Amino acid sequence: MTETTTNIALPSMRVSYEQGSLTESDLAASWHEQLQLWLDQAAGAGLSEPNAMVLATSDPQGRPSSRTVLAKGLDERGLVFFTNYTSAKSHDLMATRYASATFPWFAMQRQAHVRGIVEKVGPAETAAYWESRPRGSQIGAWASPQSRVVRGRTTLESALHKVERQFADADRVPVPPHWGGWRIRPEEVEFWQGRRDRMHDRLRFRLGRDGWEVQRIAP
């Protein structure tokens, strides 16, 4: 028996956003405190991987690309994630020194957008985070030639087994020289709360000559 499928009617897909609102008086004193608050609320609501963010970069020709990564650090200096420095995203970041990241908390009808210049995280901060990773993830970071074409899954598994043998007698796996963190130092951080009739609340922290200011943006 052949199962029939029906194409989704994309134009008719619509949700009325009625879960909340966002006013200037609701905001924390700083962008990073507000982002931490929303992250905490997303985690408290049981959202899966609330620290997942869509990282957008572009190459020197302006061709964009995006992917989902996990935020692993947040303070007044910026937003941190870790990756392979030979990856496609790292090549983009080294060339342009700029990135944006979006936290898509769909279940809460919220988004947060972070845009700014990037810098590499220092070795001490990278090492501290590296120690918190499971050993299997550490081995995988050594084994995978991220973003490069490989012949097949067996190539990756062979590389993994090779690294496992390499560090079999080691109590601790060292940080690979090609691996570390990137910090987005924000120039703008926008907090988006869905509202009815597409009259969404958009409040933005923007860094100017005299420091941070809060602006309301039309939806």
BATIPA-43385 format. One record per residue (C-alpha): y, x, z. Coordinates in Angstrom, 2 decimals, decimal comma. Layout:
residues N
(node (Y; X; Z))
...
***
This chain:
residues 219
(node (0,00; 0,00; 0,00))
(node (3,35; 1,39; -1,03))
(node (6,11; 1,18; 1,54))
(node (9,44; 0,03; 0,17))
(node (12,74; 1,33; 1,43))
(node (16,21; -0,13; 1,29))
(node (19,24; 2,01; 0,73))
(node (21,77; 1,94; 3,52))
(node (24,93; 0,06; 2,55))
(node (27,38; 2,78; 3,52))
(node (30,60; 0,80; 2,86))
(node (29,55; -1,94; 5,27))
(node (28,65; 0,40; 8,14))
(node (31,32; -0,01; 10,79))
(node (31,68; 0,19; 14,56))
(node (34,53; -1,25; 16,62))
(node (35,66; 1,41; 19,09))
(node (36,34; -0,33; 22,38))
(node (34,99; 1,94; 25,10))
(node (38,24; 3,44; 26,30))
(node (41,77; 4,65; 25,79))
(node (43,72; 7,87; 26,26))
(node (47,32; 8,07; 27,44))
(node (49,52; 11,04; 28,18))
(node (49,20; 10,36; 31,91))
(node (45,40; 10,59; 31,60))
(node (45,51; 14,22; 30,49))
(node (44,81; 17,16; 32,77))
(node (47,51; 19,79; 33,20))
(node (46,01; 22,11; 30,58))
(node (43,90; 21,87; 27,45))
(node (40,96; 23,76; 29,00))
(node (40,90; 21,57; 32,10))
(node (40,93; 18,46; 29,91))
(node (38,14; 19,83; 27,71))
(node (36,09; 20,75; 30,78))
(node (36,61; 17,21; 32,11))
(node (35,36; 15,61; 28,90))
(node (32,41; 18,02; 28,76))
(node (31,51; 17,10; 32,34))
(node (31,79; 13,40; 31,55))
(node (29,63; 13,77; 28,44))
(node (26,98; 15,57; 30,46))
(node (27,21; 12,98; 33,22))
(node (26,70; 10,21; 30,66))
(node (23,41; 11,81; 29,64))
(node (24,46; 12,88; 26,14))
(node (22,06; 15,34; 24,53))
(node (23,58; 18,83; 24,32))
(node (27,16; 17,82; 25,13))
(node (28,26; 21,42; 24,54))
(node (27,18; 21,26; 20,88))
(node (30,12; 21,73; 18,54))
(node (30,57; 21,85; 14,78))
(node (32,07; 25,24; 13,95))
(node (34,04; 25,45; 10,70))
(node (34,93; 28,73; 9,00))
(node (35,96; 29,81; 5,53))
(node (35,43; 32,88; 3,42))
(node (38,33; 34,96; 2,00))
(node (38,40; 32,66; -1,07))
(node (38,97; 29,63; 1,14))
(node (35,49; 28,15; 0,63))
(node (34,62; 26,33; 3,86))
(node (31,31; 26,07; 5,65))
(node (30,27; 24,45; 8,89))
(node (27,34; 24,46; 11,27))
(node (26,50; 23,35; 14,80))
(node (26,59; 25,94; 17,58))
(node (26,62; 25,72; 21,38))
(node (29,71; 26,43; 23,44))
(node (28,79; 28,88; 26,19))
(node (32,12; 29,71; 27,78))
(node (35,39; 27,92; 28,49))
(node (38,50; 29,02; 30,37))
(node (42,22; 29,46; 29,82))
(node (41,54; 32,26; 27,32))
(node (39,54; 30,09; 24,95))
(node (36,16; 28,75; 23,88))
(node (33,16; 31,07; 23,53))
(node (29,94; 30,96; 21,52))
(node (27,37; 33,66; 20,75))
(node (25,72; 34,62; 17,48))
(node (24,51; 37,39; 15,20))
(node (27,43; 39,53; 14,01))
(node (25,74; 39,93; 10,61))
(node (25,50; 36,15; 10,05))
(node (27,47; 34,24; 7,43))
(node (29,74; 32,72; 10,08))
(node (30,53; 36,15; 11,51))
(node (31,36; 37,52; 8,06))
(node (33,79; 34,62; 7,64))
(node (35,34; 35,21; 11,04))
(node (35,74; 38,93; 10,50))
(node (37,48; 38,24; 7,19))
(node (39,83; 35,42; 8,21))
(node (40,02; 35,65; 12,02))
(node (40,38; 31,87; 12,25))
(node (38,10; 28,95; 13,09))
(node (37,97; 25,35; 14,23))
(node (35,38; 23,56; 16,34))
(node (34,72; 19,87; 16,92))
(node (32,80; 18,29; 19,79))
(node (31,45; 14,97; 18,38))
(node (30,65; 12,78; 21,37))
(node (29,77; 9,72; 19,27))
(node (28,17; 7,78; 22,11))
(node (31,46; 7,92; 24,03))
(node (33,59; 7,30; 20,92))
(node (35,33; 10,61; 21,55))
(node (36,00; 13,86; 19,77))
(node (37,74; 17,09; 20,73))
(node (39,03; 19,57; 18,15))
(node (39,83; 23,23; 18,88))
(node (41,64; 25,36; 16,29))
(node (42,81; 28,94; 16,58))
(node (42,39; 32,63; 16,03))
(node (39,15; 34,36; 16,97))
(node (38,23; 37,58; 18,69))
(node (35,00; 39,25; 19,69))
(node (33,92; 38,87; 23,28))
(node (33,73; 42,09; 25,29))
(node (30,39; 43,85; 25,94))
(node (30,35; 43,00; 29,66))
(node (30,80; 39,28; 29,03))
(node (28,17; 39,36; 26,29))
(node (25,72; 41,19; 28,56))
(node (26,25; 38,68; 31,38))
(node (25,43; 35,77; 29,12))
(node (22,53; 37,63; 27,49))
(node (20,86; 38,01; 30,90))
(node (20,89; 34,23; 31,31))
(node (18,95; 33,61; 28,09))
(node (15,17; 33,03; 28,13))
(node (13,18; 36,07; 27,07))
(node (11,91; 34,23; 24,00))
(node (15,46; 33,62; 22,82))
(node (16,29; 37,28; 23,39))
(node (13,29; 38,34; 21,30))
(node (14,28; 35,88; 18,58))
(node (17,78; 37,32; 18,40))
(node (16,30; 40,75; 17,71))
(node (13,79; 39,45; 15,16))
(node (15,84; 37,13; 12,94))
(node (18,01; 38,54; 10,12))
(node (20,30; 35,53; 10,42))
(node (21,62; 33,98; 7,18))
(node (19,56; 36,28; 4,96))
(node (16,94; 35,03; 2,50))
(node (13,34; 35,60; 3,66))
(node (10,08; 35,21; 1,73))
(node (8,69; 32,54; 4,05))
(node (7,96; 31,46; 7,60))
(node (5,31; 34,15; 7,94))
(node (7,99; 36,80; 7,43))
(node (9,90; 35,51; 10,43))
(node (6,78; 35,22; 12,55))
(node (5,73; 38,76; 11,65))
(node (9,18; 40,03; 12,65))
(node (8,95; 38,14; 15,93))
(node (5,52; 39,59; 16,76))
(node (6,80; 43,08; 15,94))
(node (9,69; 42,75; 18,38))
(node (7,37; 41,27; 21,03))
(node (5,20; 44,38; 20,76))
(node (8,29; 46,63; 20,81))
(node (9,45; 45,25; 24,18))
(node (6,02; 44,35; 25,62))
(node (6,31; 46,92; 28,42))
(node (10,01; 46,40; 29,07))
(node (11,13; 44,38; 32,08))
(node (14,38; 43,52; 30,36))
(node (15,23; 43,08; 26,69))
(node (18,53; 44,82; 25,80))
(node (21,36; 43,17; 23,90))
(node (20,99; 43,85; 20,15))
(node (23,86; 45,91; 18,72))
(node (24,37; 43,23; 16,05))
(node (24,70; 40,34; 18,50))
(node (27,51; 39,05; 20,69))
(node (30,17; 36,48; 21,36))
(node (33,19; 35,10; 19,61))
(node (36,12; 33,50; 21,41))
(node (38,37; 30,91; 19,75))
(node (41,86; 31,35; 21,22))
(node (43,36; 27,93; 20,59))
(node (46,66; 27,21; 18,96))
(node (45,88; 23,49; 18,94))
(node (43,45; 21,35; 20,92))
(node (43,23; 17,67; 20,06))
(node (41,60; 14,94; 22,13))
(node (40,57; 11,84; 20,16))
(node (39,57; 8,54; 21,70))
(node (38,43; 5,71; 19,43))
(node (40,32; 2,40; 19,65))
(node (40,10; -1,00; 17,95))
(node (41,45; -1,55; 14,44))
(node (41,46; 2,23; 13,83))
(node (44,51; 2,63; 16,09))
(node (42,86; 5,58; 17,79))
(node (44,47; 7,65; 20,53))
(node (45,10; 11,24; 19,42))
(node (46,75; 13,60; 21,90))
(node (47,22; 17,25; 21,04))
(node (48,01; 20,32; 23,09))
(node (49,98; 22,62; 20,79))
(node (51,01; 26,19; 21,52))
(node (54,65; 26,88; 20,65))
(node (57,23; 29,55; 21,41))
(node (57,86; 28,13; 24,87))
(node (54,23; 27,49; 25,76))
(node (52,01; 24,45; 25,48))
(node (53,35; 21,00; 24,66))
(node (51,57; 17,65; 24,33))
(node (52,07; 15,62; 21,17))
(node (50,80; 12,18; 20,17))
(node (49,53; 12,05; 16,58))
(node (49,26; 8,92; 14,48))
(node (45,66; 7,89; 13,73))
***
